[in-house]
Amino acid sequence: MRRGLVRFSVTLFLTLFWASESYAAVDSYRYLHVTVETPWTIFLFLLVGVMAPFVLMGLLVWRFAGRKSKPEEGKE
């Protein structure tokens, strides 16, 4: 029981400590600063995230396009 109480109090302390630090970060201007490069950065990040599956699909189709499936054995 005591071990659980100690674990709970340490967890509560760390949670409250990190919560107070996060309020300072939200109020800070450097975290909310938006520049001209921000939309381009978001665009390039999303471009890679959206196009990567299509590039992977194209590479896999190109690699396996020449392979033919083996005929099933036992069928005549």
C-alpha positions in Angstrom: 0.0 0.0 0.0 2.8 2.4 0.9 4.6 1.7 -2.4 1.5 2.6 -4.3 1.1 5.8 -2.3 4.7 6.8 -3.0 4.3 6.0 -6.7 1.1 8.1 -6.9 2.6 11.1 -5.1 5.7 11.1 -7.3 3.5 10.8 -10.4 1.3 13.7 -9.2 4.3 15.9 -8.4 5.9 15.3 -11.8 2.6 15.9 -13.6 2.1 19.2 -11.7 5.7 20.3 -12.3 5.5 19.6 -16.1 2.1 21.3 -16.2 3.5 24.5 -14.8 6.4 24.4 -17.3 4.0 24.0 -20.2 2.1 27.2 -19.3 5.4 29.1 -19.6 6.0 27.5 -23.0 2.5 28.4 -24.3 3.0 32.1 -23.3 6.3 32.3 -24.9 6.5 34.1 -28.3 9.0 31.7 -29.8 6.6 28.8 -29.8 3.8 30.9 -31.4 6.1 32.6 -33.9 5.0 32.2 -37.6 7.3 33.3 -40.4 7.1 33.4 -44.2 8.7 29.9 -44.3 6.0 28.3 -42.1 3.5 27.5 -44.9 6.2 26.2 -47.1 7.5 24.0 -44.3 4.0 22.6 -43.7 3.5 22.1 -47.4 6.8 20.2 -47.9 6.1 18.0 -44.8 2.6 17.1 -46.0 3.9 16.6 -49.6 6.3 14.0 -48.5 3.7 12.3 -46.2 1.1 12.1 -49.0 3.4 11.2 -51.9 5.5 8.6 -50.2 2.9 5.9 -50.4 2.3 6.5 -54.1 6.1 6.4 -54.8 6.4 3.1 -52.8 3.4 1.7 -54.7 5.0 2.6 -58.0 8.3 1.0 -57.1 6.6 -2.2 -55.9 4.5 -2.4 -59.1 7.6 -1.8 -61.3 9.6 -4.5 -59.4 6.9 -7.2 -59.5 5.4 -6.4 -62.9 7.6 -8.9 -64.8 7.0 -11.8 -62.4 4.2 -14.2 -63.3 2.4 -16.2 -60.7 3.2 -19.9 -60.6 0.5 -22.2 -61.9 -1.2 -24.0 -59.1 -0.1 -27.6 -58.8 -2.7 -30.4 -59.0 -4.9 -28.7 -61.5 -5.0 -30.3 -64.9 
